[in-house]
Amino acid sequence: MRILLIAPQPFFAQRGTPINVRQMVQTLSEAGHEIHLATYPMGETVEMPNLTIHRALSIPGVRTVPIGFSWKKVALDAMLALRVWMLLAGRRFDVVHAVEESVFFALPPARLRGIPVIYDLDSWLSDQLAYGGRVKSPAVVKLLRRIERAALHRSALAITVSASLSDAVRAMHPGVIVAQIEDCPIEEVLRAPDPARVTSLRKRFGIGERRAIVYTGNLESYQGIELLLPAFARVAARRDDAVLVLVGGSSAQIDAAGAGAAALGITDDRIVLPGQRPAEEMPEWMAMGSMLVSPRLHGGNTPLKLFSYMWSAIPIVATDLPTHTQVLDAQSAVLCQPTPEEMASAILGVLDDPVRFASMGARARARVARDYSREAFRRKLLAAYDVLTPAVRSSVATNM
């Protein structure tokens, strides 16, 4: 098939959705499909067989776009919509695969041409704007929900990333066909860590032989950094050998995390903020941890980093919320209530008795290898496209 895949993000960039898009492109390319990827003007160059990238026109002065809602993103989406409309007007596609909010501007022209549309959602846009504090009006959130429901009603297939999101999609539109395709560990982490590189990073960032509590990922508010910092302040008061390592975040987020730590009495030598690091370093950053933490507070989707955490076989401490429990259980991770006291207690438990919790890491790795591997991702995605085959044949016959 000739597929128009629309990704309203920088491509390629080392963050959740672009990584997932890259894995979809690779899978579809290997299956022999022709992929035309419409995306933002910024991003690293990626070359794959059967892939053509169509970038939206750049906007003067806009070189980066933050995660989540912003007026920069609204402007970039408008430019991307123009690119998509031009592509649909000038070329014949068998399927339009619209990621997140791109479905809203891709559906009308695709339906005019009789092309089936896949609505690929990692979460509800209405929820993102509500819990992110961007939209405070219940009426606006309600309107967004109506738009999302209309998009589901007009899509041939919905792709979700978690059981909770699949249930929510079916509740919103019982008639929609849902394909649940969880993320899988990114390719860069699917290797054994290099002990020499682990030692080098420990020395370079002043970690030494201390027990590292490692977090990787962006430092957006929904990730729960405001929960992790006071939890670690309690840990630091009990353990002189513990250090908190937060890998990731923008410069502004790093400054905010540092200021928040200082306000809690966490001294500079007890927290390491290396900023964004290359994905190929992640096996070493995770390997230096006595545990990996995911203090996430909001969202129904499972964070992409969780699958990498599980693959590393390092014990995981995570909040006992559906974002984690649809993948983890008490046999594969230490789950705690989302309070500083409970998270501190969970962290101290792992630090005090590492032998007891080592087997949890092994069970987590076995689970991700069985249920969330690269092969499982490939099988589920291609099965979803097989569901569309009758709709594609009907579309082609109608247009002929």
N, C-alpha and C positions, 0 to 999 in steps of 0.2 A: 504493500500500500504506500501511497504518498501521503505523509502525515505532516500537518502543520502543528508544531508544538510551540506553545506560547508561554514564555517564562518571564514574568514581570519582576525580574531581579537582575543584578549584575551577573554576567556569565562569561568566564567562570570566576567564582569567588569561593574561598574556603569557609562556607557557612551552610547551614542546614539545607534549605530548599535548593540552591544551586548544586550542591553535592548530589541530592536526590535526582535532580534533572539530569545531571551528567550520567548517573547510573541508568536512568531510563533510556537516554540516547544510546548508550553503549549496548544495552540489551536489545533495543529495537534495531539498531544497526547490524548487530551480529545475526539477527533473524532475517536480514535481507530487506527490511523496509527502508524507504527513502524518507529521511527526516529533514524538514525545513524548520529551523529553530528561529523564532522571532523573539528578540530580547532587547535589553537596554543597551545603550551605546558603550557602556563601560564594562570591563571585565577582561580576564586573561584569554589569550587565544587558545582554542581547543580544536584539534584536528582529529577527525574520526572518519572512517569509511561511511559513505552514504549520508553524510551530514553537510548541510549548507546553513550557515548562520546569516540571518538578516537582522541587522541592528537598526534600532530606531535612530532618528536624527538626534544629534547631541544638542543640549541646551547650553548656551554660553554661561560659564561660571559654575555649572553643575558637574563636578567630577566624581563625587561620591554620593551614596544614598544610604542613610542609616536603616537598621532593621526596624520594622514596624511602620506605622503611619507617619507621614510627613508631607508637607506641601511639595517638597522636591519629588516625592514619589508620585503624587497626583499629577504633576507636570510631566514626569517621565512616562506615566501610564497614558497620558493623552498623546504623546509622540509615538508610543508603541501602538496605540490603537490605529493611528494613521497608517503605520507600516503594515499592520495586519489587514486593514481594509484594502490597501493597495495589492497585497499578495492575494487576497481572496478574489479581487476583481480581475486580476491578470493571470492567475494560474488555476489549474484544476487540482483539488485535493480530495482524497478519499475520507479523511478523518481530520477534525480539528480537536487537538488535545490542549485544553485551556487550564493552566495552573492558576489556582487562587483567583484573584479579582479579575484576571483577564477574561474570564468567562462572560462577564457583563458586557464587554464591548465586542467579543467574538461571536456570541450567539446570534444577534440579529442578522449580520451578513451571511453567516454560515447557514442559517435556516432559509434565507432567501435563495441560496444556491442548493438547498436540499442536502447539505453535508451533515452527517451525524457529529455531535459534539460530546466530548468527554469533559466532565467537570471534575478536576483534580484538586481536592481541598485538603490541606493539612489541619485546618481549623476554621471556625466561623469568623469571617471578617467582623461581623457585629460583636462577637465576643472579644476579639482582639482590641477593638476600639473602646469597648466598655470597660474591661478590666485594666486596660492600659491608661485609663483616665482621659483618653482623647475625646470621647463623646460622653457627655453627662446627661443628655436629654433622653428620657425613656422613649419619647415619641420618635426620635431619630433612630434609636436602636430598633424599635419596632418596625420602622420603614425599611431598614436594612434587612431585617429578617424576612419581610415580605418579598424583597428583591431576591434574596437567596432562595426562597421557596420557589419563586417563579423560574429562576435559573435551573433548579433541580427538575422542575416539571418539564422543562423544554430540552433537557439533556438526555442523550441516549444511555449514558452510563455515568455513575459517580465513583471516583476512586478515593478511598480514605486510607488513613495510616494507623488506625487504632479501632478497637472494639467499641469504645465509648462514642467515638465520632460516627462509626457505622450505625449504631443504635439511634443517635440523634438525627442522622440523615433519614433513616427509615421512618422515624417518628414525624419528621417534618413533611416527608412525601412518601407514603407507604408504597407507591407504585414504582419507585425508581429502582433500577438495577444497581447494586452496590458491589464493588470489588475492593476488598480490604487487602492492601499491599503494604505491609510494614517495611520500614527502612532496614538496612543491613549495615554492618560495619564498613566504613570507607576503606578503599583499597590500601591507602597509605598505612593503616594500622595492622594490616594482616601479615605481620612478620614478627619475629622474635626481637625484643629490644636488645640493643648492643650495650653490654655492661660498661664498656669503656666510655661510651657516649653518656650513659647515665651518670657515671662518676664525674665526667667533664662538666655536665650541666649543674650537678650539685656544687661543684667547686666554683664555677663561674658565677652562680647566683647566690653564693653564700649559704647554701643549705647544709653543707657538710654531712655529718652522719645523723642528723636529727630525724625524727619521725615526721614525715611529710603527710599532711592532709591535703589532697590534690583535688582541685576543681578545674575542669576545662570547659570552654565555651564562652559565649558572649556574656556580658554583665548587665543585661537588661533587667528591669525591676521584676518581671515575672519569674526570673530564674531563682529568686530567693536569696540574693546576696545579703539583703537586710536581715534575713534570718540566720544565715551562716556566720556573719561577723559577731553578733552577740553570743552565739553558741560557742564560737572559738574563744572568745574572751573568757568564758567559763572554763574551757579546756586549758587555756594558757595559765590560768591561775592554779591549776592542779598539776600540770605537767611542764617541767622546764625544758623537756626535750622535744616538744611539739612545735611545728611550724606550719602555717597555712600558706598554700601555694595556689594562687588564682591565675590560671593561664588563659589569656584572652582579654577582650574588651578594647574599646576605643580609648584614646588619650583622656578624654573627659571622664569616661567611666572609671578608668584607673585612678585618676585624681580623686574622684568621689569615693571610691572604695578605700583609698589611703586615708582620706580625711575621716571617713566613718570609723575606720579601725582606730585611728588616733583618739577620736572622741570616746571610744570605749576603753582606752588605756592599753591598747595593743601596740607595743613598741615596734619600730621599723624593723628590728632584727627578727621579729616573730611573724612577719608577713612578707611574702615574695610576690611581686606583681610584674612578671616578665612581659606582659602585653601579649599581642597576637604572635604566635610562633608558627613556623611552617608545619603543615600537616604531617610531613614525613618525620617530624620530631616527636609526634604524639606517643608512640610506643615507649620512648624513653621517659617522657614526663609522667606517664601513667605508671611505669615500672618503678619509679622512685617513691611512689606513694605507699604508705602503710595502709591506706584506704583511699577510695575515690568517693567524692560526695556529690550528690545532686539534690540541693535544697529547694527545688522548684516549688512554686506556690500556686501558679495559675496555668490554665490551659488543659485541654483534654487529650492533646496528642502527646505521644511519647517522644522526648528529646532524642535527636539523632545520636548524640554523644553516648547515650545509655547503652547502645549496642556495641560501641567501641569499648566502653567500660567493661561490659560483660565479656567481651573477647579477651581482654587483658588478663582475666582471672584474678584480679586484685579485689579484695573485699569491698563491697559497695554499701554506703550509708545513704539512704534516700528517704524523702518524706512519704508517709503512708497515704498517698493520694492516687486516684485513678491514672494520672499521667504516668505513674511508675508501676502500679500494681497490675495493670493489664499486661505487663511483661514480666515483672518480678514478683516473687512471693517470699515468705519468711524462710524458705529453704535456700534461696539464692542471693539474698541481700538482708541487711539490717534496716528494717523499716521503722520509722519513728513519726510521732505526731509533729506537725509543723509549728513547734514552739522552740525557742532557744534552749530551754531547759531539757526538753526531750532529745533534741539533736545533740546537745553536749553530752548527755548521758550515753547515747548510742556511740558517739565518737570515742569517748573514754572507755567504753566496753571493749571496743576493738583494739585500742591501744594497750589496754591492760591484759588482754588475753588473745594475742594474735594467732596462736595455734588453733584455738577453738573456731575462729572465723575463717581460717584459710580454706577449708573445704567449701565454704559458700562461693568463693571465687571460682573454684573448679566446676561447681554445679551451674553457675551462671554461664560459664563458657560453653559447657555441654548444651545448655538450652539454646544459646544463640546459634551454635553450629547446627543444631537440629531444625530449629523453627525459623530463624532469621538470617540464614546464610545468603550469599550471593546467588546460589543456585535456586533457593526458595524464592527470592525476589524475582529472578528471571522467569521462573515457572508461573508465578502469580500474574505478572504483568502480561506475558504472552497469552495466558488463559483469558485475561480481561479483554484483550484485543480480539480473541477468537469469538467472544460473545458478540462483538460488533459486526462480525462478518456478514450476517444477513442484512443488517441495516446498510452496510457499505454497498453490497450488491444491488439493493433496491435503489440506493442513491445514484449509482452509476447508470443503471437501466433508465431511471427517470430522466437524467440529464442527456443520455444518448437519444 
